[in-house]
């Protein structure tokens, strides 16, 4: 393999090109006076910010503005959503009475008011 006599120059050139690309794409913010000069020298058209985005309070007011239509509508009765989720978790399969009893016992245990008939008294 041929040795390149200017390897440090090649490395410096590669770093310079990489830095320039990162600055140009906006992947790196300029941190030195030299980098700021480089970014300022780019022939990039200025981006006009819409008036609605120039003020933080205007952005906040737009977000909080009441809407005439809700963003999303629920199409399911939320009162039995837990049962629907439990059934969906089992891919809609039939749940036997013994499994249903275990599920109810597990729920009662989680809520702290279980009566376990399986333990000896």
N, CA, C and O atoms as a GROMACS GRO file, in nm:
protein
  484
    1UNK      N    1   0.084  -0.117   0.000
    1UNK     CA    2   0.000   0.000   0.000
    1UNK      C    3   0.089   0.124   0.000
    1UNK      O    4   0.188   0.131   0.073
    2UNK      N    5   0.053   0.220  -0.083
    2UNK     CA    6   0.134   0.340  -0.096
    2UNK      C    7   0.106   0.436   0.019
    2UNK      O    8  -0.010   0.464   0.051
    3UNK      N    9   0.211   0.486   0.081
    3UNK     CA   10   0.195   0.585   0.188
    3UNK      C   11   0.175   0.722   0.126
    3UNK      O   12   0.243   0.758   0.030
    4UNK      N   13   0.084   0.795   0.180
    4UNK     CA   14   0.060   0.930   0.134
    4UNK      C   15   0.145   1.026   0.218
    4UNK      O   16   0.130   1.031   0.340
    5UNK      N   17   0.234   1.101   0.153
    5UNK     CA   18   0.322   1.190   0.230
    5UNK      C   19   0.246   1.304   0.297
    5UNK      O   20   0.293   1.360   0.396
    6UNK      N   21   0.129   1.341   0.246
    6UNK     CA   22   0.054   1.453   0.301
    6UNK      C   23  -0.066   1.407   0.384
    6UNK      O   24  -0.171   1.470   0.380
    7UNK      N   25  -0.052   1.299   0.457
    7UNK     CA   26  -0.164   1.245   0.534
    7UNK      C   27  -0.220   1.346   0.633
    7UNK      O   28  -0.343   1.356   0.643
    8UNK      N   29  -0.139   1.423   0.707
    8UNK     CA   30  -0.197   1.523   0.796
    8UNK      C   31  -0.277   1.628   0.720
    8UNK      O   32  -0.381   1.674   0.768
    9UNK      N   33  -0.229   1.668   0.600
    9UNK     CA   34  -0.304   1.765   0.520
    9UNK      C   35  -0.436   1.706   0.471
    9UNK      O   36  -0.539   1.773   0.470
   10UNK      N   37  -0.431   1.579   0.430
   10UNK     CA   38  -0.551   1.511   0.384
   10UNK      C   39  -0.654   1.501   0.498
   10UNK      O   40  -0.773   1.522   0.478
   11UNK      N   41  -0.604   1.468   0.616
   11UNK     CA   42  -0.692   1.456   0.732
   11UNK      C   43  -0.754   1.592   0.767
   11UNK      O   44  -0.873   1.600   0.797
   12UNK      N   45  -0.672   1.698   0.761
   12UNK     CA   46  -0.722   1.832   0.790
   12UNK      C   47  -0.825   1.873   0.686
   12UNK      O   48  -0.928   1.933   0.720
   13UNK      N   49  -0.798   1.842   0.561
   13UNK     CA   50  -0.890   1.875   0.452
   13UNK      C   51  -1.023   1.801   0.470
   13UNK      O   52  -1.130   1.858   0.450
   14UNK      N   53  -1.014   1.675   0.507
   14UNK     CA   54  -1.136   1.595   0.529
   14UNK      C   55  -1.217   1.651   0.645
   14UNK      O   56  -1.339   1.662   0.636
   15UNK      N   57  -1.149   1.685   0.752
   15UNK     CA   58  -1.218   1.744   0.867
   15UNK      C   59  -1.285   1.876   0.829
   15UNK      O   60  -1.398   1.903   0.870
   16UNK      N   61  -1.215   1.957   0.750
   16UNK     CA   62  -1.269   2.086   0.708
   16UNK      C   63  -1.394   2.066   0.623
   16UNK      O   64  -1.494   2.136   0.642
   17UNK      N   65  -1.388   1.971   0.529
   17UNK     CA   66  -1.504   1.944   0.444
   17UNK      C   67  -1.622   1.890   0.526
   17UNK      O   68  -1.736   1.928   0.504
   18UNK      N   69  -1.591   1.803   0.620
   18UNK     CA   70  -1.697   1.747   0.705
   18UNK      C   71  -1.760   1.856   0.790
   18UNK      O   72  -1.883   1.862   0.801
   19UNK      N   73  -1.680   1.941   0.849
   19UNK     CA   74  -1.730   2.051   0.930
   19UNK      C   75  -1.816   2.145   0.846
   19UNK      O   76  -1.922   2.190   0.890
   20UNK      N   77  -1.768   2.175   0.725
   20UNK     CA   78  -1.844   2.264   0.636
   20UNK      C   79  -1.979   2.203   0.601
   20UNK      O   80  -2.080   2.272   0.598
   21UNK      N   81  -1.979   2.073   0.574
   21UNK     CA   82  -2.106   2.006   0.541
   21UNK      C   83  -2.202   2.010   0.658
   21UNK      O   84  -2.322   2.035   0.641
   22UNK      N   85  -2.150   1.983   0.778
   22UNK     CA   86  -2.236   1.983   0.897
   22UNK      C   87  -2.291   2.123   0.926
   22UNK      O   88  -2.408   2.137   0.963
   23UNK      N   89  -2.209   2.225   0.909
   23UNK     CA   90  -2.255   2.362   0.929
   23UNK      C   91  -2.358   2.402   0.824
   23UNK      O   92  -2.457   2.467   0.855
   24UNK      N   93  -2.334   2.361   0.699
   24UNK     CA   94  -2.424   2.394   0.590
   24UNK      C   95  -2.561   2.330   0.610
   24UNK      O   96  -2.663   2.394   0.586
   25UNK      N   97  -2.564   2.206   0.653
   25UNK     CA   98  -2.689   2.134   0.672
   25UNK      C   99  -2.759   2.172   0.803
   25UNK      O  100  -2.876   2.138   0.823
   26UNK      N  101  -2.690   2.242   0.890
   26UNK     CA  102  -2.750   2.279   1.018
   26UNK      C  103  -2.737   2.170   1.122
   26UNK      O  104  -2.803   2.176   1.226
   27UNK      N  105  -2.654   2.070   1.096
   27UNK     CA  106  -2.634   1.961   1.192
   27UNK      C  107  -2.541   2.002   1.305
   27UNK      O  108  -2.536   1.937   1.409
   28UNK      N  109  -2.468   2.110   1.284
   28UNK     CA  110  -2.378   2.163   1.387
   28UNK      C  111  -2.395   2.314   1.388
   28UNK      O  112  -2.396   2.378   1.283
   29UNK      N  113  -2.408   2.368   1.506
   29UNK     CA  114  -2.417   2.513   1.520
   29UNK      C  115  -2.276   2.570   1.527
   29UNK      O  116  -2.188   2.511   1.589
   30UNK      N  117  -2.254   2.685   1.465
   30UNK     CA  118  -2.121   2.745   1.470
   30UNK      C  119  -2.086   2.789   1.612
   30UNK      O  120  -2.169   2.848   1.682
   31UNK      N  121  -1.963   2.758   1.654
   31UNK     CA  122  -1.922   2.792   1.790
   31UNK      C  123  -1.800   2.883   1.794
   31UNK      O  124  -1.767   2.939   1.899
   32UNK      N  125  -1.733   2.899   1.683
   32UNK     CA  126  -1.616   2.987   1.679
   32UNK      C  127  -1.643   3.101   1.580
   32UNK      O  128  -1.734   3.093   1.498
   33UNK      N  129  -1.562   3.206   1.591
   33UNK     CA  130  -1.577   3.320   1.500
   33UNK      C  131  -1.556   3.276   1.355
   33UNK      O  132  -1.624   3.324   1.265
   34UNK      N  133  -1.462   3.185   1.334
   34UNK     CA  134  -1.435   3.136   1.199
   34UNK      C  135  -1.556   3.060   1.143
   34UNK      O  136  -1.592   3.077   1.026
   35UNK      N  137  -1.619   2.977   1.226
   35UNK     CA  138  -1.737   2.902   1.182
   35UNK      C  139  -1.854   2.997   1.154
   35UNK      O  140  -1.928   2.976   1.057
   36UNK      N  141  -1.870   3.099   1.236
   36UNK     CA  142  -1.977   3.197   1.214
   36UNK      C  143  -1.955   3.270   1.083
   36UNK      O  144  -2.050   3.292   1.008
   37UNK      N  145  -1.831   3.309   1.054
   37UNK     CA  146  -1.799   3.375   0.927
   37UNK      C  147  -1.834   3.284   0.810
   37UNK      O  148  -1.890   3.328   0.710
   38UNK      N  149  -1.800   3.155   0.823
   38UNK     CA  150  -1.828   3.059   0.717
   38UNK      C  151  -1.979   3.049   0.692
   38UNK      O  152  -2.023   3.054   0.578
   39UNK      N  153  -2.055   3.036   0.798
   39UNK     CA  154  -2.200   3.023   0.784
   39UNK      C  155  -2.260   3.150   0.726
   39UNK      O  156  -2.351   3.145   0.643
   40UNK      N  157  -2.209   3.266   0.769
   40UNK     CA  158  -2.258   3.393   0.715
   40UNK      C  159  -2.226   3.408   0.567
   40UNK      O  160  -2.298   3.476   0.494
   41UNK      N  161  -2.118   3.344   0.521
   41UNK     CA  162  -2.078   3.358   0.381
   41UNK      C  163  -2.162   3.270   0.288
   41UNK      O  164  -2.157   3.288   0.166
   42UNK      N  165  -2.236   3.178   0.342
   42UNK     CA  166  -2.318   3.090   0.259
   42UNK      C  167  -2.426   3.172   0.190
   42UNK      O  168  -2.485   3.262   0.250
   43UNK      N  169  -2.452   3.141   0.065
   43UNK     CA  170  -2.555   3.215  -0.008
   43UNK      C  171  -2.689   3.145   0.012
   43UNK      O  172  -2.742   3.080  -0.077
   44UNK      N  173  -2.742   3.161   0.130
   44UNK     CA  174  -2.870   3.100   0.165
   44UNK      C  175  -2.974   3.211   0.172
   44UNK      O  176  -2.951   3.315   0.234
   45UNK      N  177  -3.089   3.187   0.109
   45UNK     CA  178  -3.195   3.285   0.115
   45UNK      C  179  -3.251   3.288   0.256
   45UNK      O  180  -3.272   3.184   0.317
   46UNK      N  181  -3.276   3.407   0.308
   46UNK     CA  182  -3.332   3.413   0.443
   46UNK      C  183  -3.475   3.356   0.445
   46UNK      O  184  -3.551   3.370   0.349
   47UNK      N  185  -3.507   3.296   0.552
   47UNK     CA  186  -3.640   3.237   0.569
   47UNK      C  187  -3.725   3.337   0.646
   47UNK      O  188  -3.687   3.383   0.753
   48UNK      N  189  -3.839   3.369   0.589
   48UNK     CA  190  -3.930   3.462   0.655
   48UNK      C  191  -4.020   3.385   0.751
   48UNK      O  192  -4.091   3.292   0.712
   49UNK      N  193  -4.015   3.424   0.875
   49UNK     CA  194  -4.099   3.360   0.977
   49UNK      C  195  -4.237   3.424   0.972
   49UNK      O  196  -4.248   3.547   0.975
   50UNK      N  197  -4.342   3.342   0.964
   50UNK     CA  198  -4.477   3.399   0.964
   50UNK      C  199  -4.504   3.477   1.092
   50UNK      O  200  -4.452   3.443   1.199
   51UNK      N  201  -4.584   3.582   1.080
   51UNK     CA  202  -4.616   3.665   1.196
   51UNK      C  203  -4.677   3.583   1.309
   51UNK      O  204  -4.656   3.613   1.427
   52UNK      N  205  -4.752   3.479   1.273
   52UNK     CA  206  -4.817   3.397   1.376
   52UNK      C  207  -4.716   3.320   1.462
   52UNK      O  208  -4.751   3.272   1.569
   53UNK      N  209  -4.591   3.308   1.415
   53UNK     CA  210  -4.489   3.235   1.490
   53UNK      C  211  -4.385   3.326   1.554
   53UNK      O  212  -4.297   3.278   1.625
   54UNK      N  213  -4.393   3.454   1.531
   54UNK     CA  214  -4.292   3.547   1.583
   54UNK      C  215  -4.308   3.573   1.732
   54UNK      O  216  -4.212   3.610   1.799
   55UNK      N  217  -4.426   3.555   1.783
   55UNK     CA  218  -4.451   3.583   1.924
   55UNK      C  219  -4.487   3.454   1.996
   55UNK      O  220  -4.576   3.381   1.953
   56UNK      N  221  -4.417   3.426   2.105
   56UNK     CA  222  -4.447   3.305   2.183
   56UNK      C  223  -4.589   3.310   2.238
   56UNK      O  224  -4.657   3.207   2.243
   57UNK      N  225  -4.634   3.427   2.278
   57UNK     CA  226  -4.770   3.436   2.332
   57UNK      C  227  -4.873   3.411   2.222
   57UNK      O  228  -4.978   3.353   2.249
   58UNK      N  229  -4.845   3.454   2.100
   58UNK     CA  230  -4.939   3.428   1.990
   58UNK      C  231  -4.946   3.279   1.959
   58UNK      O  232  -5.054   3.227   1.930
   59UNK      N  233  -4.834   3.210   1.964
   59UNK     CA  234  -4.833   3.065   1.943
   59UNK      C  235  -4.913   2.996   2.052
   59UNK      O  236  -4.993   2.907   2.023
   60UNK      N  237  -4.892   3.038   2.176
   60UNK     CA  238  -4.965   2.979   2.288
   60UNK      C  239  -5.116   3.002   2.274
   60UNK      O  240  -5.196   2.912   2.297
   61UNK      N  241  -5.153   3.125   2.236
   61UNK     CA  242  -5.295   3.156   2.220
   61UNK      C  243  -5.358   3.072   2.109
   61UNK      O  244  -5.473   3.029   2.122
   62UNK      N  245  -5.284   3.048   2.003
   62UNK     CA  246  -5.336   2.964   1.894
   62UNK      C  247  -5.358   2.821   1.940
   62UNK      O  248  -5.457   2.757   1.905
   63UNK      N  249  -5.265   2.772   2.019
   63UNK     CA  250  -5.278   2.635   2.070
   63UNK      C  251  -5.399   2.624   2.162
   63UNK      O  252  -5.472   2.524   2.158
   64UNK      N  253  -5.420   2.725   2.244
   64UNK     CA  254  -5.526   2.720   2.344
   64UNK      C  255  -5.663   2.765   2.290
   64UNK      O  256  -5.763   2.756   2.360
   65UNK      N  257  -5.667   2.814   2.166
   65UNK     CA  258  -5.792   2.863   2.108
   65UNK      C  259  -5.896   2.751   2.102
   65UNK      O  260  -5.865   2.640   2.057
   66UNK      N  261  -6.019   2.779   2.147
   66UNK     CA  262  -6.123   2.676   2.140
   66UNK      C  263  -6.152   2.639   1.994
   66UNK      O  264  -6.154   2.725   1.906
   67UNK      N  265  -6.173   2.514   1.971
   67UNK     CA  266  -6.200   2.464   1.837
   67UNK      C  267  -6.350   2.437   1.823
   67UNK      O  268  -6.416   2.400   1.920
   68UNK      N  269  -6.402   2.455   1.705
   68UNK     CA  270  -6.544   2.427   1.682
   68UNK      C  271  -6.568   2.278   1.674
   68UNK      O  272  -6.676   2.230   1.710
   69UNK      N  273  -6.470   2.204   1.628
   69UNK     CA  274  -6.481   2.058   1.619
   69UNK      C  275  -6.377   1.994   1.709
   69UNK      O  276  -6.264   2.042   1.715
   70UNK      N  277  -6.413   1.888   1.779
   70UNK     CA  278  -6.312   1.820   1.860
   70UNK      C  279  -6.206   1.757   1.769
   70UNK      O  280  -6.232   1.722   1.654
   71UNK      N  281  -6.087   1.744   1.824
   71UNK     CA  282  -5.977   1.687   1.747
   71UNK      C  283  -6.003   1.540   1.715
   71UNK      O  284  -5.978   1.495   1.604
   72UNK      N  285  -6.053   1.467   1.814
   72UNK     CA  286  -6.083   1.325   1.794
   72UNK      C  287  -6.212   1.291   1.866
   72UNK      O  288  -6.244   1.350   1.969
   73UNK      N  289  -6.283   1.196   1.812
   73UNK     CA  290  -6.407   1.151   1.876
   73UNK      C  291  -6.392   1.005   1.914
   73UNK      O  292  -6.339   0.924   1.838
   74UNK      N  293  -6.440   0.974   2.034
   74UNK     CA  294  -6.440   0.835   2.077
   74UNK      C  295  -6.562   0.766   2.019
   74UNK      O  296  -6.674   0.818   2.027
   75UNK      N  297  -6.540   0.652   1.962
   75UNK     CA  298  -6.652   0.578   1.903
   75UNK      C  299  -6.692   0.459   1.988
   75UNK      O  300  -6.782   0.384   1.951
   76UNK      N  301  -6.625   0.440   2.101
   76UNK     CA  302  -6.650   0.326   2.187
   76UNK      C  303  -6.702   0.376   2.322
   76UNK      O  304  -6.660   0.482   2.369
   77UNK      N  305  -6.789   0.301   2.381
   77UNK     CA  306  -6.836   0.336   2.514
   77UNK      C  307  -6.721   0.311   2.611
   77UNK      O  308  -6.674   0.198   2.625
   78UNK      N  309  -6.675   0.416   2.677
   78UNK     CA  310  -6.558   0.406   2.765
   78UNK      C  311  -6.587   0.329   2.892
   78UNK      O  312  -6.494   0.287   2.960
   79UNK      N  313  -6.714   0.310   2.927
   79UNK     CA  314  -6.746   0.244   3.054
   79UNK      C  315  -6.702   0.098   3.056
   79UNK      O  316  -6.668   0.046   3.162
   80UNK      N  317  -6.703   0.032   2.941
   80UNK     CA  318  -6.661  -0.108   2.942
   80UNK      C  319  -6.530  -0.128   2.865
   80UNK      O  320  -6.505  -0.235   2.811
   81UNK      N  321  -6.448  -0.023   2.860
   81UNK     CA  322  -6.324  -0.032   2.784
   81UNK      C  323  -6.226  -0.132   2.844
   81UNK      O  324  -6.150  -0.196   2.771
   82UNK      N  325  -6.226  -0.145   2.977
   82UNK     CA  326  -6.134  -0.242   3.040
   82UNK      C  327  -6.166  -0.384   2.994
   82UNK      O  328  -6.077  -0.462   2.964
   83UNK      N  329  -6.296  -0.415   2.990
   83UNK     CA  330  -6.336  -0.548   2.943
   83UNK      C  331  -6.300  -0.566   2.796
   83UNK      O  332  -6.256  -0.674   2.755
   84UNK      N  333  -6.320  -0.460   2.718
   84UNK     CA  334  -6.285  -0.468   2.576
   84UNK      C  335  -6.136  -0.491   2.557
   84UNK      O  336  -6.096  -0.570   2.472
   85UNK      N  337  -6.054  -0.422   2.638
   85UNK     CA  338  -5.909  -0.440   2.627
   85UNK      C  339  -5.867  -0.580   2.670
   85UNK      O  340  -5.779  -0.640   2.608
   86UNK      N  341  -5.930  -0.632   2.775
   86UNK     CA  342  -5.897  -0.767   2.820
   86UNK      C  343  -5.931  -0.869   2.712
   86UNK      O  344  -5.856  -0.964   2.689
   87UNK      N  345  -6.044  -0.850   2.647
   87UNK     CA  346  -6.082  -0.941   2.540
   87UNK      C  347  -5.990  -0.925   2.420
   87UNK      O  348  -5.952  -1.024   2.356
   88UNK      N  349  -5.954  -0.803   2.389
   88UNK     CA  350  -5.865  -0.779   2.275
   88UNK      C  351  -5.727  -0.839   2.300
   88UNK      O  352  -5.661  -0.886   2.207
   89UNK      N  353  -5.684  -0.838   2.424
   89UNK     CA  354  -5.553  -0.895   2.458
   89UNK      C  355  -5.550  -1.045   2.432
   89UNK      O  356  -5.444  -1.102   2.408
   90UNK      N  357  -5.665  -1.106   2.436
   90UNK     CA  358  -5.674  -1.250   2.407
   90UNK      C  359  -5.722  -1.274   2.265
   90UNK      O  360  -5.772  -1.383   2.234
   91UNK      N  361  -5.708  -1.174   2.180
   91UNK     CA  362  -5.743  -1.181   2.038
   91UNK      C  363  -5.889  -1.220   2.019
   91UNK      O  364  -5.924  -1.288   1.923
   92UNK      N  365  -5.974  -1.176   2.111
   92UNK     CA  366  -6.117  -1.200   2.096
   92UNK      C  367  -6.159  -1.342   2.126
   92UNK      O  368  -6.274  -1.378   2.102
   93UNK      N  369  -6.069  -1.423   2.177
   93UNK     CA  370  -6.103  -1.562   2.206
   93UNK      C  371  -6.201  -1.573   2.323
   93UNK      O  372  -6.220  -1.479   2.400
   94UNK      N  373  -6.261  -1.688   2.334
   94UNK     CA  374  -6.356  -1.712   2.442
   94UNK      C  375  -6.281  -1.730   2.573
   94UNK      O  376  -6.180  -1.801   2.579
   95UNK      N  377  -6.330  -1.665   2.676
   95UNK     CA  378  -6.269  -1.677   2.808
   95UNK      C  379  -6.359  -1.768   2.891
   95UNK      O  380  -6.477  -1.741   2.910
   96UNK      N  381  -6.300  -1.877   2.939
   96UNK     CA  382  -6.379  -1.973   3.016
   96UNK      C  383  -6.416  -1.912   3.151
   96UNK      O  384  -6.357  -1.814   3.195
   97UNK      N  385  -6.515  -1.974   3.216
   97UNK     CA  386  -6.561  -1.924   3.346
   97UNK      C  387  -6.449  -1.931   3.450
   97UNK      O  388  -6.438  -1.842   3.534
   98UNK      N  389  -6.366  -2.036   3.445
   98UNK     CA  390  -6.257  -2.047   3.543
   98UNK      C  391  -6.154  -1.935   3.523
   98UNK      O  392  -6.104  -1.878   3.620
   99UNK      N  393  -6.123  -1.905   3.398
   99UNK     CA  394  -6.028  -1.797   3.370
   99UNK      C  395  -6.089  -1.663   3.409
   99UNK      O  396  -6.021  -1.577   3.465
  100UNK      N  397  -6.218  -1.645   3.379
  100UNK     CA  398  -6.287  -1.522   3.416
  100UNK      C  399  -6.283  -1.504   3.569
  100UNK      O  400  -6.265  -1.392   3.617
  101UNK      N  401  -6.301  -1.613   3.645
  101UNK     CA  402  -6.296  -1.605   3.792
  101UNK      C  403  -6.156  -1.565   3.838
  101UNK      O  404  -6.142  -1.484   3.930
  102UNK      N  405  -6.052  -1.621   3.775
  102UNK     CA  406  -5.916  -1.584   3.810
  102UNK      C  407  -5.888  -1.437   3.777
  102UNK      O  408  -5.822  -1.367   3.853
  103UNK      N  409  -5.940  -1.391   3.665
  103UNK     CA  410  -5.922  -1.250   3.627
  103UNK      C  411  -5.991  -1.159   3.729
  103UNK      O  412  -5.935  -1.056   3.769
  104UNK      N  413  -6.112  -1.197   3.770
  104UNK     CA  414  -6.185  -1.117   3.870
  104UNK      C  415  -6.111  -1.116   4.003
  104UNK      O  416  -6.104  -1.013   4.070
  105UNK      N  417  -6.056  -1.231   4.042
  105UNK     CA  418  -5.980  -1.240   4.167
  105UNK      C  419  -5.854  -1.153   4.158
  105UNK      O  420  -5.819  -1.084   4.253
  106UNK      N  421  -5.788  -1.158   4.045
  106UNK     CA  422  -5.668  -1.077   4.024
  106UNK      C  423  -5.701  -0.928   4.032
  106UNK      O  424  -5.627  -0.850   4.092
  107UNK      N  425  -5.812  -0.890   3.972
  107UNK     CA  426  -5.854  -0.750   3.978
  107UNK      C  427  -5.885  -0.710   4.122
  107UNK      O  428  -5.847  -0.602   4.167
  108UNK      N  429  -5.954  -0.796   4.194
  108UNK     CA  430  -5.987  -0.767   4.333
  108UNK      C  431  -5.861  -0.755   4.418
  108UNK      O  432  -5.852  -0.668   4.504
  109UNK      N  433  -5.764  -0.843   4.393
  109UNK     CA  434  -5.635  -0.834   4.466
  109UNK      C  435  -5.567  -0.701   4.437
  109UNK      O  436  -5.512  -0.638   4.527
  110UNK      N  437  -5.571  -0.659   4.313
  110UNK     CA  438  -5.508  -0.534   4.276
  110UNK      C  439  -5.577  -0.416   4.342
  110UNK      O  440  -5.512  -0.316   4.376
  111UNK      N  441  -5.707  -0.426   4.359
  111UNK     CA  442  -5.782  -0.319   4.422
  111UNK      C  443  -5.780  -0.329   4.575
  111UNK      O  444  -5.826  -0.239   4.644
  112UNK      N  445  -5.726  -0.438   4.627
  112UNK     CA  446  -5.709  -0.453   4.770
  112UNK      C  447  -5.831  -0.502   4.846
  112UNK      O  448  -5.835  -0.491   4.969
  113UNK      N  449  -5.930  -0.555   4.777
  113UNK     CA  450  -6.049  -0.602   4.848
  113UNK      C  451  -6.086  -0.743   4.804
  113UNK      O  452  -6.202  -0.773   4.774
  114UNK      N  453  -5.988  -0.828   4.799
  114UNK     CA  454  -6.011  -0.965   4.753
  114UNK      C  455  -6.055  -1.055   4.867
  114UNK      O  456  -6.013  -1.040   4.982
  115UNK      N  457  -6.141  -1.149   4.831
  115UNK     CA  458  -6.178  -1.257   4.923
  115UNK      C  459  -6.132  -1.384   4.854
  115UNK      O  460  -6.189  -1.425   4.752
  116UNK      N  461  -6.029  -1.445   4.910
  116UNK     CA  462  -5.970  -1.564   4.846
  116UNK      C  463  -6.023  -1.688   4.918
  116UNK      O  464  -5.990  -1.712   5.034
  117UNK      N  465  -6.105  -1.765   4.847
  117UNK     CA  466  -6.162  -1.888   4.906
  117UNK      C  467  -6.066  -2.005   4.895
  117UNK      O  468  -6.094  -2.112   4.949
  118UNK      N  469  -5.954  -1.988   4.827
  118UNK     CA  470  -5.862  -2.100   4.808
  118UNK      C  471  -5.770  -2.121   4.926
  118UNK      O  472  -5.711  -2.228   4.941
  119UNK      N  473  -5.756  -2.017   5.013
  119UNK     CA  474  -5.666  -2.030   5.128
  119UNK      C  475  -5.742  -2.094   5.245
  119UNK      O  476  -5.858  -2.063   5.268
  120UNK      N  477  -5.673  -2.184   5.321
  120UNK     CA  478  -5.737  -2.244   5.439
  120UNK      C  479  -5.754  -2.138   5.549
  120UNK      O  480  -5.674  -2.046   5.563
  121UNK      N  481  -5.861  -2.156   5.627
  121UNK     CA  482  -5.889  -2.058   5.734
  121UNK      C  483  -5.838  -2.106   5.867
  121UNK      O  484  -5.854  -2.036   5.967
   0.00000   0.00000   0.00000
